Amino acid sequence: MQRIRLRYTKRGRLRFTSHRDFQRAFERALRRAEVPMAYSAGFTPHPKVSYANAAPTGVGSEAEYLEIALTAHRDPLTLRALLDESLPPGLDVLEAVEVHTSGFADQLQASVWQVRLDGVPREEADVAVEKFLAQEHVEVRRMTKNGERAFDARGAVVALETVDGQVADAVTGGAEGTPDRSGAGACAILRLVVRHLTPAVRPDDVLSGLRAAADLAPPVPAAVTRLAQGPLDEVTGTVTDPFGPDRDAATAVPSTTAGLSAAAGVPPARGGTQAGTA
């Protein structure tokens, strides 16, 4: 059985797609692309698809991840292209790697978020960010299925800053823009790195913290986009590529195989010379 990990997006108006709606769209794409899926056992078999830390409904994302199990071997790059063609624009499959490591969910330690605050001058946002970061704890409250819960929004924030609008558009390719947001007028854009903790601290919790710490109150709802998620480099505070270990393991396989072949006296492929001969 082969396993493939995919990175996909939720862009534009498709950020309002619920997780269940995406599941249905993805299963249709699997059928259209004729992917040889492995299925669960039982009376109602389902394709073996594992989702990792999906973004909330209403939030855009450039870094959603899932894993599929196949009954026959497929080239990851070809599979990526077929699935991307089978999904609507906005749900775009950007990367595919063959699985060589375990514990993928544990590698998703933090996320990079971009928050667009229409109607907020950047100078006002700069002051609010400075006040928020100066606090050791910022308590916020959120309604959960078990009732209202209070927790610290400051402790999970590794980095928080304002960025230039052109820089932000270059990163997202303008994907977070929608027809109902013309971009005219004041607009502050926040970039933040947030650890994945329990309870989870979301970008809207950080906005609540900015309101509590600095009375920052955007006049319209914020447009939130996840730019990346993966392992957190504790030294630099940056989020790294979660596919890195699989890529490293994939490149190590050929060299390991060649070494074993040489040790066994098997001539190397493609006209090479055998070790120990002239």
C-alpha positions in Angstrom: 0.0 0.0 0.0 1.3 3.4 -1.0 0.6 6.6 1.0 0.7 10.1 -0.4 0.6 13.4 1.5 -0.9 16.5 -0.2 -0.9 20.2 0.5 -3.9 22.1 -0.8 -5.5 25.6 -0.5 -8.8 27.2 0.3 -8.9 30.5 -1.6 -11.3 33.3 -2.3 -15.0 32.5 -1.6 -14.1 28.8 -1.2 -12.7 29.7 2.3 -16.4 29.5 3.3 -16.4 25.8 2.4 -17.0 23.6 5.4 -14.7 20.7 6.2 -17.5 18.3 5.3 -18.2 20.0 2.0 -14.5 19.8 1.1 -14.5 16.1 2.0 -17.3 15.5 -0.4 -15.6 17.5 -3.2 -12.3 15.7 -2.6 -13.9 12.3 -2.8 -15.6 13.2 -6.1 -12.1 14.4 -7.3 -10.6 11.0 -6.4 -13.2 9.3 -8.5 -12.8 11.6 -11.5 -9.0 11.2 -11.4 -9.4 7.4 -11.1 -7.2 7.2 -8.1 -6.8 3.6 -6.9 -7.9 4.3 -3.3 -7.7 1.9 -0.4 -11.0 1.6 1.5 -11.9 0.9 5.1 -13.5 -2.4 6.1 -17.1 -2.8 7.2 -20.6 -2.4 5.8 -20.0 1.2 4.7 -16.4 1.4 3.3 -14.9 4.8 3.0 -11.7 5.9 1.2 -8.7 6.1 3.5 -8.2 9.8 3.8 -6.6 11.4 6.9 -7.0 15.2 7.4 -4.6 17.2 9.6 -5.5 20.3 11.5 -8.0 21.8 9.1 -8.6 25.5 9.1 -12.0 26.8 10.4 -14.8 27.6 8.0 -14.5 31.2 6.8 -10.7 31.1 6.9 -8.5 31.0 3.8 -5.5 28.8 3.7 -2.4 28.1 1.6 -1.4 25.2 3.8 -4.0 22.5 4.4 -2.8 18.9 4.6 -4.2 15.4 4.1 -2.9 11.9 3.5 -4.4 9.2 1.2 -3.7 5.5 1.0 -3.5 3.8 -2.4 -3.8 0.1 -3.5 -1.4 0.7 -6.5 1.7 2.8 -6.9 1.3 6.2 -8.5 3.8 9.0 -9.2 3.1 11.8 -6.7 3.6 14.6 -9.2 1.2 13.1 -11.8 -1.4 12.4 -9.0 -1.1 16.0 -7.8 -1.9 17.3 -11.3 -4.8 15.0 -11.8 -6.4 15.9 -8.5 -5.8 19.6 -9.0 -7.7 19.4 -12.4 -10.5 17.5 -10.7 -11.2 20.2 -8.0 -12.7 23.6 -8.5 -10.5 26.7 -8.7 -9.7 27.8 -5.2 -9.3 24.3 -3.9 -5.9 23.8 -5.4 -3.5 20.9 -4.8 0.0 22.4 -4.6 2.3 19.6 -3.5 2.4 15.8 -3.2 5.0 13.6 -1.5 5.2 9.9 -0.9 5.1 9.1 2.8 8.3 7.8 4.3 7.9 9.0 7.9 5.3 8.7 10.6 3.7 11.1 13.1 2.9 13.8 10.5 0.3 15.5 12.8 2.9 15.9 15.5 5.0 17.9 13.0 2.3 20.6 12.7 3.5 22.6 15.7 2.6 26.1 14.6 0.9 28.2 11.9 1.7 31.4 10.2 -1.4 33.6 9.8 -2.1 36.7 7.8 -5.0 39.0 9.1 -6.4 41.8 6.9 -8.0 44.6 9.0 -9.9 46.8 6.6 -10.7 50.3 8.0 -7.7 50.1 10.5 -4.7 52.4 9.8 -1.4 50.6 10.0 -0.1 53.1 12.6 -3.0 52.2 14.9 -2.3 48.5 14.4 1.4 49.0 15.2 0.5 50.6 18.5 -1.9 47.8 19.4 0.7 45.1 18.4 3.3 46.8 20.7 0.9 46.9 23.6 -0.2 43.2 23.1 3.4 41.9 22.9 4.4 43.9 26.1 1.9 41.9 28.1 2.9 38.6 29.8 -0.7 37.3 29.7 -3.8 38.5 27.8 -7.0 36.7 28.9 -9.7 36.2 26.3 -13.0 34.4 26.4 -14.6 32.2 23.8 -17.8 30.2 23.7 -17.2 26.4 23.3 -19.6 23.5 23.2 -19.1 23.2 27.0 -19.9 26.9 27.5 -17.7 30.0 27.8 -14.0 29.4 28.5 -11.3 31.8 29.5 -7.7 31.3 28.4 -4.4 33.2 27.7 -4.1 34.4 24.1 -0.6 35.8 24.6 1.4 32.7 25.4 0.7 31.0 22.1 1.9 33.9 20.0 5.5 33.4 18.9 5.6 36.5 16.6 3.3 39.3 15.7 3.9 42.3 13.3 2.3 44.5 10.7 3.4 44.1 7.1 3.1 46.1 3.9 0.1 45.4 1.7 2.2 44.7 -1.4 4.3 42.2 0.6 1.1 40.5 1.8 -0.4 40.3 -1.7 2.9 38.9 -3.0 2.7 36.0 -0.5 -0.9 35.2 -1.1 -1.1 36.1 -4.8 -4.2 38.2 -3.9 -6.0 35.0 -3.0 -7.5 36.5 0.1 -9.2 39.3 -1.7 -12.9 39.0 -2.5 -15.3 41.1 -4.7 -16.9 42.7 -1.6 -13.5 44.1 -0.5 -12.2 46.6 -2.9 -9.0 47.4 -0.9 -9.8 51.1 -0.9 -9.2 53.1 2.3 -7.1 52.3 5.4 -6.0 48.7 5.8 -3.6 47.1 8.3 -2.3 43.6 7.7 -1.0 41.5 10.6 1.4 38.6 10.2 1.5 36.2 13.2 3.1 32.9 14.2 0.9 30.9 16.7 1.8 27.7 18.4 -0.7 24.8 18.3 -1.7 24.4 21.9 -4.7 23.0 23.8 -7.0 24.8 23.9 -6.1 26.1 20.4 -5.5 29.8 20.1 -7.0 31.1 16.8 -6.4 34.4 15.0 -9.8 35.7 16.2 -8.6 35.0 19.8 -5.5 37.1 19.1 -7.8 39.9 17.7 -9.8 39.6 21.0 -6.5 40.0 22.8 -5.7 43.1 20.8 -9.0 44.6 21.7 -8.4 43.8 25.4 -4.9 45.0 25.5 -5.1 48.1 23.2 -8.8 48.6 22.4 -8.3 47.7 18.7 -11.7 47.2 17.1 -11.8 46.8 13.3 -15.1 48.2 11.8 -15.5 45.1 9.6 -14.8 41.4 10.1 -11.1 40.5 9.5 -10.1 38.4 6.5 -7.8 35.6 7.8 -5.5 33.4 5.8 -3.2 30.6 6.9 0.1 31.0 5.1 1.9 28.0 6.4 1.9 25.3 9.2 4.6 22.9 10.2 7.5 22.3 12.6 8.5 25.4 14.7 12.1 26.4 14.8 12.5 27.6 18.4 15.6 29.5 17.6 14.3 31.7 14.7 10.6 31.5 15.5 9.9 30.4 11.9 7.6 27.6 10.7 9.4 25.1 8.4 8.3 22.7 5.7 6.5 19.6 7.2 7.2 17.7 4.0 10.9 18.1 4.5 11.5 14.7 6.4 9.6 12.8 3.7 11.7 14.5 0.9 14.9 13.8 2.8 13.9 10.2 3.3 13.0 9.8 -0.4 16.4 11.1 -1.5 18.2 8.8 0.9 16.5 5.7 -0.5 18.5 5.5 -3.8 21.9 6.1 -2.2 21.1 3.4 0.5 20.1 1.0 -2.2 23.2 1.7 -4.2 25.4 1.1 -1.1 23.7 -2.2 -0.4 24.2 -3.3 -4.1 27.9 -2.4 -4.0 28.3 -4.3 -0.8 26.7 -7.4 -2.3 28.9 -7.1 -5.5 26.1 -6.1 -7.8 27.3 -3.8 -10.6 25.8 -0.3 -10.5 23.2 0.7 -13.1 23.7 3.0 -16.1 27.2 2.0 -17.0 28.9 2.9 -13.7 32.0 1.1 -12.5 31.7 -1.4 -9.6 33.3 -0.4 -6.4 36.8 -1.7 -6.0 37.5 -2.1 -9.7 39.4 0.0 -12.1 
